[in-house]
Amino acid sequence: MKISYYVFDKGRRLFGLPTKGSAMFIPSEFAEQRDSVINAILAQYPLATLVTQSDQGLAANHIPILPDGDLHYGDDHICGGRLIGHIARRNQLVDICQDESQVLVIFQAADGYISPNWYPTKADHHKHVPTWNYQAIHFHGTIRFIHDAKGKGAIVGKLTKFFEDKTNGKQGWKMAQAPRDYLAKQIDNITGFEIDLTSYFAKSKLSQNRDKVDFDNVVTNLNQAGNHDLARAMTNLDDDSS
């Protein structure tokens, strides 16, 4: 596999971008290098797509997935850390995907259509076409399934605490509120999983390649259309926090 190297304008990492292979295509101007932005996307948009491959072909499942502790982002797309989640025990993924199989996990943030009519410079030369703005994070790693009740309960507990804290704060639902036998039955009906990460590819395609007057008017039109999250992502591009 041929590797092309770029030092991106904001210069925090040296990335080796595969020009062939299974990695997401990321032009240099759209490379997302801010750890804080990546982590925020995982927290705000946790419904991930888990892609697996077996002798039966490709399979994709849509599952809430969270980091188990801190993730560590390094040069050349290297990533350390772990993601966790669970699926229904009757999900065939358990049967067709072996432990230690390589998997792809995709997180996607706000997205939206960008009309050429939103570019004021269109009146000057009409050299614009439609496009789509979005942010996406791809993680590669190896999966291991968790079948014991204690391990599955720990995963459910971590996910529940995160989402209940976010949704209800101090009044959040707790697993201890459910009858013990009922909760045990529910946990028995799931399979947990852990994904040990090896690499990541992060992309923020947010009109960085446009003139400022066009960029600013895209933000205005997105806000007018109610797509405030995507507009906010664009206005936060100058935030270099990591």
HELIX and SHEET records of a PDB file:
HELIX    1   1 SER A   28  PHE A   30  5                                   3    
HELIX    2   2 ASP A   35  GLN A   44  1                                  10    
HELIX    3   3 ASP A   75  HIS A   77  5                                   3    
HELIX    4   4 LEU A   93  ILE A   96  1                                   4    
HELIX    5   5 PRO A  116  TRP A  118  5                                   3    
HELIX    6   6 LYS A  122  HIS A  125  1                                   4    
HELIX    7   7 ALA A  149  ASN A  168  1                                  20    
HELIX    8   8 GLY A  169  GLN A  171  5                                   3    
HELIX    9   9 MET A  175  GLN A  177  5                                   3    
HELIX   10  10 ARG A  180  ASP A  188  1                                   9    
HELIX   11  11 LYS A  212  GLN A  224  1                                  13    
HELIX   12  12 HIS A  228  THR A  235  1                                   8    
SHEET    1   A 2 ILE A   3  VAL A   7  0                                        
SHEET    2   A 2 LEU A  14  PRO A  18 -1                                        
SHEET    1   B 7 GLY A  57  PRO A  64  0                                        
SHEET    2   B 7 LEU A  47  SER A  54 -1                                        
SHEET    3   B 7 SER A 101  ILE A 114 -1                                        
SHEET    4   B 7 THR A 131  ILE A 146 -1                                        
SHEET    5   B 7 ILE A 190  LYS A 205 -1                                        
SHEET    6   B 7 ARG A  82  ALA A  88 -1                                        
SHEET    7   B 7 LEU A  66  PRO A  67 -1                                        
SHEET    1   C 2 HIS A  72  TYR A  73  0                                        
SHEET    2   C 2 CYS A  79  GLY A  80 -1                                        
END                                                                             
